[in-house]
Amino acid sequence: MVRRKTSYKDTSALMGIPRKGSRKITIEGEEYRWLVRRKATYSQADYGSGKIQVAIEHAKERGATLHVETGRPHPKDWNTVKVVPVTPADISLWIAKAIQKGWDPKNAGPTYRICEE
């Protein structure tokens, strides 16, 4: 048996969004899958500065994942006064912006990150 040596850098492009718990959205004939992590990370819940983060990928073809840092307070953060939900309209807008800036959802590559404040 031959074992291939992989680094974390190599496997990041291979990981995808799980189907369970994710939602689908169709934009201009292309189907995408998106997910907001339900469980807050330690830093999202305990420091008073946790923000909602969204992962988006093409639903049919494996490519680069889009990671959106929303700037919206995470509902589980102890300092959150008002929760602003992530809507399909937000997802559509972020996908359009990312594609304009150079994200190619159908080609493999590193995670593409955008920050929306």
Contacts in CASP RR format, 6 or more apart in sequence:
PFRMAT RR
TARGET T0000
AUTHOR 0000-0000-0000
METHOD contacts of the structure
MODEL  1
MVRRKTSYKDTSALMGIPRKGSRKITIEGEEYRWLVRRKATYSQADYGSG
KIQVAIEHAKERGATLHVETGRPHPKDWNTVKVVPVTPADISLWIAKAIQ
KGWDPKNAGPTYRICEE
12 110 0 8 1.000
12 111 0 8 1.000
13 63 0 8 1.000
13 64 0 8 1.000
13 108 0 8 1.000
13 109 0 8 1.000
13 110 0 8 1.000
13 111 0 8 1.000
15 65 0 8 1.000
16 57 0 8 1.000
16 62 0 8 1.000
16 65 0 8 1.000
17 33 0 8 1.000
17 34 0 8 1.000
17 35 0 8 1.000
17 55 0 8 1.000
17 56 0 8 1.000
17 57 0 8 1.000
17 65 0 8 1.000
18 35 0 8 1.000
19 33 0 8 1.000
21 35 0 8 1.000
21 38 0 8 1.000
22 33 0 8 1.000
22 34 0 8 1.000
22 35 0 8 1.000
23 33 0 8 1.000
23 34 0 8 1.000
23 35 0 8 1.000
23 88 0 8 1.000
24 31 0 8 1.000
24 32 0 8 1.000
24 33 0 8 1.000
24 34 0 8 1.000
24 59 0 8 1.000
25 31 0 8 1.000
25 32 0 8 1.000
25 33 0 8 1.000
25 34 0 8 1.000
25 88 0 8 1.000
25 91 0 8 1.000
25 92 0 8 1.000
25 95 0 8 1.000
26 32 0 8 1.000
27 92 0 8 1.000
27 95 0 8 1.000
27 96 0 8 1.000
30 58 0 8 1.000
30 105 0 8 1.000
31 58 0 8 1.000
31 59 0 8 1.000
31 60 0 8 1.000
32 56 0 8 1.000
32 57 0 8 1.000
32 58 0 8 1.000
32 59 0 8 1.000
32 91 0 8 1.000
32 95 0 8 1.000
32 105 0 8 1.000
33 56 0 8 1.000
33 57 0 8 1.000
33 58 0 8 1.000
33 59 0 8 1.000
34 54 0 8 1.000
34 55 0 8 1.000
34 56 0 8 1.000
34 57 0 8 1.000
34 91 0 8 1.000
35 54 0 8 1.000
35 55 0 8 1.000
35 56 0 8 1.000
36 52 0 8 1.000
36 53 0 8 1.000
36 54 0 8 1.000
36 86 0 8 1.000
37 53 0 8 1.000
37 55 0 8 1.000
39 76 0 8 1.000
40 50 0 8 1.000
40 74 0 8 1.000
40 75 0 8 1.000
40 76 0 8 1.000
40 77 0 8 1.000
43 49 0 8 1.000
43 50 0 8 1.000
44 50 0 8 1.000
44 51 0 8 1.000
44 74 0 8 1.000
44 76 0 8 1.000
44 77 0 8 1.000
45 74 0 8 1.000
45 76 0 8 1.000
45 77 0 8 1.000
45 78 0 8 1.000
46 78 0 8 1.000
47 77 0 8 1.000
48 77 0 8 1.000
48 78 0 8 1.000
48 79 0 8 1.000
48 80 0 8 1.000
49 77 0 8 1.000
49 79 0 8 1.000
50 73 0 8 1.000
50 74 0 8 1.000
50 77 0 8 1.000
51 69 0 8 1.000
51 70 0 8 1.000
51 71 0 8 1.000
51 72 0 8 1.000
51 73 0 8 1.000
51 74 0 8 1.000
52 70 0 8 1.000
52 71 0 8 1.000
52 72 0 8 1.000
52 73 0 8 1.000
52 74 0 8 1.000
52 75 0 8 1.000
52 86 0 8 1.000
53 67 0 8 1.000
53 68 0 8 1.000
53 69 0 8 1.000
53 70 0 8 1.000
54 67 0 8 1.000
54 68 0 8 1.000
54 70 0 8 1.000
54 86 0 8 1.000
54 91 0 8 1.000
54 94 0 8 1.000
55 65 0 8 1.000
55 66 0 8 1.000
55 67 0 8 1.000
55 68 0 8 1.000
56 65 0 8 1.000
56 66 0 8 1.000
56 67 0 8 1.000
56 68 0 8 1.000
56 91 0 8 1.000
56 94 0 8 1.000
56 95 0 8 1.000
56 98 0 8 1.000
56 105 0 8 1.000
57 63 0 8 1.000
57 64 0 8 1.000
57 65 0 8 1.000
57 66 0 8 1.000
57 105 0 8 1.000
58 105 0 8 1.000
58 106 0 8 1.000
61 105 0 8 1.000
61 106 0 8 1.000
62 108 0 8 1.000
63 104 0 8 1.000
63 105 0 8 1.000
63 106 0 8 1.000
63 107 0 8 1.000
63 108 0 8 1.000
63 109 0 8 1.000
64 103 0 8 1.000
64 104 0 8 1.000
64 105 0 8 1.000
64 107 0 8 1.000
64 108 0 8 1.000
64 109 0 8 1.000
64 110 0 8 1.000
64 111 0 8 1.000
64 112 0 8 1.000
65 111 0 8 1.000
65 112 0 8 1.000
66 94 0 8 1.000
66 95 0 8 1.000
66 98 0 8 1.000
66 103 0 8 1.000
66 105 0 8 1.000
66 111 0 8 1.000
66 112 0 8 1.000
66 113 0 8 1.000
66 114 0 8 1.000
67 111 0 8 1.000
67 112 0 8 1.000
67 113 0 8 1.000
67 114 0 8 1.000
68 94 0 8 1.000
68 98 0 8 1.000
68 113 0 8 1.000
68 114 0 8 1.000
68 115 0 8 1.000
68 116 0 8 1.000
69 113 0 8 1.000
69 114 0 8 1.000
69 115 0 8 1.000
69 116 0 8 1.000
70 86 0 8 1.000
70 90 0 8 1.000
70 116 0 8 1.000
71 115 0 8 1.000
71 116 0 8 1.000
71 117 0 8 1.000
72 84 0 8 1.000
72 86 0 8 1.000
73 79 0 8 1.000
73 80 0 8 1.000
73 81 0 8 1.000
73 82 0 8 1.000
73 83 0 8 1.000
73 84 0 8 1.000
74 80 0 8 1.000
75 83 0 8 1.000
94 114 0 8 1.000
94 116 0 8 1.000
95 105 0 8 1.000
97 114 0 8 1.000
98 112 0 8 1.000
98 114 0 8 1.000
99 105 0 8 1.000
101 114 0 8 1.000
102 112 0 8 1.000
103 112 0 8 1.000
103 114 0 8 1.000
END
